[in-house]
Amino acid sequence: MTDINSRIPEDCARKFKAVRLLGEGGFGQVYLAEQIGLGRSVALKILRTETSQDQEQIKRFVEEGRITAQLSHPNVVRVIDAGAETGVPWLVYELVEGPSLRDRARQQPLRWHEAVHAAAQIAAALEEAHSHSIVHRDVKAENVLQAADGTYKLADFGIAKWAASGSVRTRLRRRETQLT
């Protein structure tokens, strides 16, 4: 069996030690990791090896970190560190140890007041993002995480975009809509 830390880029491994794989997506792998200097648990996201040769994917991954780092809000997962010195980009996020909203709803359907509570927190996170001209573009139950204290946090700004002009064009229900 391969040691998971052999997959961690050298510049990242100086600060973080992978403990176990938490999940994988088309873009990268997320590990439970320990921040060595502070001894705290974090979520470490590394761009997939097969994707690390694609300059467009590298750009998107780095941009995810830059976009998320602009936000400081209790309902947005916080970026702790990032790097790409060795050519393989990585991001470190606060660890949200609870389930995704999707998993939470599968365990037991949310009561109406729980759903309203979650929706209000997600809306607050989106309001913060929009105040920084950031459009998330992938809000779904899998990207909303519930912290141990019950707080919901929006994660995965991987396809988010800067709306530099103050608006962004997107396709909604087969018609073009301008969001401002």
LUMSE-508039 format. One line per field, with one value per residue (C-alpha): residue number from 1; residue in three letters; x, y, z. Coordinates in nm, 4 decimals, decimal comma. Example, Ala and Ser with C-alpha at 12.3 -4.5 7.8 and 13.67 -1.06 7.14 Angstrom:
<pts>
seq: 1/2;
type: ALA/SER;
east: 1,2300/1,3670;
north: -0,4500/-0,1060;
up: 0,7800/0,7140;
</pts>
This chain:
<pts>
seq: 1/2/3/4/5/6/7/8/9/10/11/12/13/14/15/16/17/18/19/20/21/22/23/24/25/26/27/28/29/30/31/32/33/34/35/36/37/38/39/40/41/42/43/44/45/46/47/48/49/50/51/52/53/54/55/56/57/58/59/60/61/62/63/64/65/66/67/68/69/70/71/72/73/74/75/76/77/78/79/80/81/82/83/84/85/86/87/88/89/90/91/92/93/94/95/96/97/98/99/100/101/102/103/104/105/106/107/108/109/110/111/112/113/114/115/116/117/118/119/120/121/122/123/124/125/126/127/128/129/130/131/132/133/134/135/136/137/138/139/140/141/142/143/144/145/146/147/148/149/150/151/152/153/154/155/156/157/158/159/160/161/162/163/164/165/166/167/168/169/170/171/172/173/174/175/176/177/178/179/180;
type: MET/THR/ASP/ILE/ASN/SER/ARG/ILE/PRO/GLU/ASP/CYS/ALA/ARG/LYS/PHE/LYS/ALA/VAL/ARG/LEU/LEU/GLY/GLU/GLY/GLY/PHE/GLY/GLN/VAL/TYR/LEU/ALA/GLU/GLN/ILE/GLY/LEU/GLY/ARG/SER/VAL/ALA/LEU/LYS/ILE/LEU/ARG/THR/GLU/THR/SER/GLN/ASP/GLN/GLU/GLN/ILE/LYS/ARG/PHE/VAL/GLU/GLU/GLY/ARG/ILE/THR/ALA/GLN/LEU/SER/HIS/PRO/ASN/VAL/VAL/ARG/VAL/ILE/ASP/ALA/GLY/ALA/GLU/THR/GLY/VAL/PRO/TRP/LEU/VAL/TYR/GLU/LEU/VAL/GLU/GLY/PRO/SER/LEU/ARG/ASP/ARG/ALA/ARG/GLN/GLN/PRO/LEU/ARG/TRP/HIS/GLU/ALA/VAL/HIS/ALA/ALA/ALA/GLN/ILE/ALA/ALA/ALA/LEU/GLU/GLU/ALA/HIS/SER/HIS/SER/ILE/VAL/HIS/ARG/ASP/VAL/LYS/ALA/GLU/ASN/VAL/LEU/GLN/ALA/ALA/ASP/GLY/THR/TYR/LYS/LEU/ALA/ASP/PHE/GLY/ILE/ALA/LYS/TRP/ALA/ALA/SER/GLY/SER/VAL/ARG/THR/ARG/LEU/ARG/ARG/ARG/GLU/THR/GLN/LEU/THR;
east: 0,0000/0,1322/0,1882/-0,0570/0,2061/0,4130/0,1376/0,1663/0,3750/0,7013/0,6190/0,2914/0,4468/0,6709/0,3582/0,0908/0,0738/-0,2066/-0,3953/-0,6522/-0,8431/-1,1784/-1,3023/-1,2276/-1,3796/-1,3043/-1,0754/-0,8821/-0,8501/-0,9335/-0,7477/-0,7905/-0,4540/-0,2691/-0,1136/0,2247/0,3182/-0,0161/-0,1275/-0,4764/-0,6844/-0,7501/-0,8847/-0,6105/-0,7160/-0,4631/-0,5067/-0,5217/-0,1892/-0,3429/-0,4882/-0,1693/-0,0342/-0,3356/-0,2579/-0,6268/-0,7086/-0,4135/-0,5344/-0,8879/-0,7572/-0,5354/-0,8232/-1,0475/-0,8058/-0,7745/-1,1502/-1,2291/-0,9531/-1,1286/-1,4187/-1,4275/-1,7693/-1,8948/-2,0937/-1,8049/-1,5368/-1,2141/-0,8896/-0,5903/-0,3003/-0,2157/0,0861/0,2211/0,5990/0,6669/0,4205/0,1332/-0,1159/-0,2753/-0,5230/-0,5830/-0,9255/-1,0664/-1,1969/-1,5756/-1,6352/-2,0098/-2,2047/-2,2934/-2,6471/-2,7169/-2,5952/-2,7811/-3,1074/-3,0568/-3,0136/-3,3363/-3,5381/-3,5000/-3,7984/-3,9211/-3,7520/-3,4208/-3,4458/-3,5178/-3,2233/-2,9888/-3,1212/-3,0730/-2,7099/-2,6421/-2,8052/-2,5798/-2,2739/-2,3886/-2,4564/-2,0972/-1,9622/-2,1715/-2,0534/-1,7033/-1,8279/-1,7951/-2,0543/-2,0335/-2,2030/-2,2232/-2,4555/-2,5890/-2,6461/-2,3094/-2,1285/-2,2982/-2,1334/-2,2777/-2,0282/-2,0442/-2,2198/-2,4961/-2,3631/-2,3870/-2,0884/-2,0675/-1,7706/-1,6174/-1,5686/-1,3989/-1,6096/-1,6786/-1,6147/-1,5240/-1,7940/-1,5470/-1,7896/-2,0463/-2,2550/-2,2122/-2,4039/-2,5224/-2,7745/-3,0785/-3,3638/-3,2657/-3,2697/-2,9926/-3,0262/-2,8084/-2,7320/-2,6215;
north: 0,0000/0,3442/0,5935/0,8779/1,1323/1,0289/1,1930/1,5247/1,7928/1,8675/2,2317/2,1209/1,8294/2,0725/2,2139/1,9425/1,5670/1,3716/1,1384/0,9787/1,0388/1,2119/1,2210/1,2567/1,4587/1,5241/1,8083/1,6832/1,4750/1,5952/1,4596/1,4914/1,6384/1,7749/2,1195/2,0249/2,3546/2,4042/2,0432/2,1110/1,9111/2,0626/1,9625/1,9397/1,9547/1,8541/1,8777/1,5296/1,4134/1,3481/1,6992/1,8722/1,8872/2,0829/2,4542/2,5501/2,3137/2,4459/2,8011/2,7110/2,5346/2,8282/3,0664/2,8647/2,9383/3,3062/3,3515/3,1703/3,3554/3,6855/3,5786/3,5986/3,4879/3,2308/3,0542/3,0139/2,7473/2,9335/2,8964/2,8488/2,8073/2,7354/2,6612/2,5376/2,5742/2,2212/2,2480/2,0620/2,3074/2,2451/2,4251/2,3903/2,4643/2,4654/2,1198/2,1052/1,7695/1,7406/1,5995/1,7712/1,9013/1,6157/1,3527/1,5232/1,5180/1,1503/1,0577/1,2296/1,4840/1,8358/1,9866/2,3100/2,5283/2,3436/2,3937/2,7650/2,7928/2,6247/2,8313/3,1575/3,0693/2,9720/3,2969/3,4901/3,3158/3,4008/3,7608/3,7839/3,6324/3,8665/4,1682/4,0748/4,0279/3,6496/3,4175/3,0630/2,8823/2,5418/2,5783/2,2325/2,0238/1,8450/2,1810/2,2864/2,1411/2,1318/2,2080/2,0383/2,3440/2,3272/2,6116/2,5560/2,6526/2,6946/2,5139/2,4383/2,7596/2,5539/2,6943/3,0335/3,3410/3,6997/3,9279/4,2106/4,4321/4,4025/4,1542/3,8129/3,6436/3,2924/3,0521/2,9833/2,7690/2,8207/3,1961/3,4432/3,6367/3,9155/3,8924/4,2100;
up: 0,0000/-0,0963/0,1843/0,1211/0,2194/-0,0839/-0,2945/-0,1114/-0,2897/-0,1107/-0,0370/0,1225/0,3133/0,5033/0,6715/0,6522/0,7032/0,5346/0,7657/0,5323/0,2118/0,2715/-0,0850/-0,4530/-0,7310/-1,0943/-0,9957/-0,6968/-0,3855/-0,0349/0,2654/0,6368/0,7317/1,0311/1,0254/1,1699/1,3362/1,5097/1,5530/1,4185/1,1749/0,8315/0,4915/0,2274/-0,1393/-0,4036/-0,7783/-0,9325/-1,0789/-1,4215/-1,4200/-1,3058/-1,6632/-1,7897/-1,7539/-1,7681/-1,4789/-1,2784/-1,3376/-1,2222/-0,9116/-0,8116/-0,8830/-0,6492/-0,3661/-0,4546/-0,4811/-0,1568/0,0290/-0,0484/0,1714/0,5482/0,6635/0,9174/0,6444/0,3982/0,4433/0,5216/0,3240/0,5541/0,3109/-0,0526/-0,2646/-0,5942/-0,5642/-0,6889/-0,9775/-0,8106/-0,6610/-0,3221/-0,0975/0,2747/0,4198/0,7685/0,8491/0,8687/1,0341/0,9856/0,6929/0,3687/0,3479/0,1026/0,3523/0,6368/0,4396/0,3473/0,7145/0,8103/0,6151/0,7495/0,9234/0,7729/1,0369/0,9867/0,6104/0,6558/0,8981/0,6463/0,3545/0,5470/0,6172/0,2560/0,1429/0,3828/0,2342/-0,1187/-0,0177/0,1099/-0,2123/-0,4279/-0,2254/-0,3501/-0,7097/-0,6807/-0,8335/-0,6897/-0,9855/-0,8130/-0,5146/-0,4342/-0,1247/-0,1655/-0,1400/0,1836/0,4946/0,8449/1,1225/1,4614/1,6095/1,3457/1,1315/0,7561/0,5409/0,1653/0,0093/-0,3300/-0,5218/-0,7959/-1,0789/-0,9204/-1,1299/-1,0641/-1,1942/-1,2520/-1,4384/-1,1600/-1,3577/-1,5121/-1,7899/-1,7337/-1,8865/-1,6718/-1,8017/-2,1642/-2,1539/-2,0914/-1,7693/-1,6384/-1,2671/-1,0926;
</pts>
